[in-house]
């Protein structure tokens, strides 16, 4: 069981930056691919970004490419999502996701083995 705790959400203005964190106390963290999936009001769940177990490869949705950066620190059992040039369309609940395959493949399909509770990001225009 991997318990994921997100933090860092909040209310920001368009053009601002924000960094989300996803932490766990489990040492097996380094075996999982990690990612972020979001759900905006009235919309389907949407893949945002993923990183492989060793941080070697990252994946991004076209809508955030060039603006968001996913990273991880396996020594701290923490994954991050740095978001810049935020737009009102980025307003959503952001969920941290862990994928035991390590590849991030399932996260890109909006799936995962373990999920955080979600953190709200609101971007005002």
Residue, then its C-alpha position, 0 to 999 in steps of 0.5 A: x500500500x502506497x499512501x500519497x499525500x499532495x500539497x501545494x495547491x491554491x489560488x493563483x492568478x493567470x501567469x503565475x507559477x505553482x509547485x505541487x508535491x506528492x510525498x509518501x513514507x514508503x521506501x518502495x516509492x522509487x519502484x513506481x512511476x509517478x504522475x499527475x492527473x487532473x479533473x476540471x469541473x464538468x470535465x473528464x479526468x485528464x492526464x497531465x504528466x508522468x515520470x519513470x521510476x528512475x526519473x529518466x523519462x518524462x511525459x506530458x500532455x500537449x496542453x501543458x508541454x513547455x509550461x509544466x515540469x515533473x520531477x522526483x527525488x527518490x531520496x525524499x520519496x517525493x514527486x513534484x509538479x512545477x507549473x508555470x504560465x498558469x492559465x484559467x484552463x488549468x483550474x482543476x483538482x490535481x491528483x498524484x498517481x503511482x504506477x507499479x509498472x515503473x514506466x508511466x504507461x498507465x498514468x498516460x491513460x489516466x490510470x494508476x495503482x495508488x492515488x492521492x486525495x487531490x489538491x485544488x488548483x484555481x487560476x483566476x484570469 
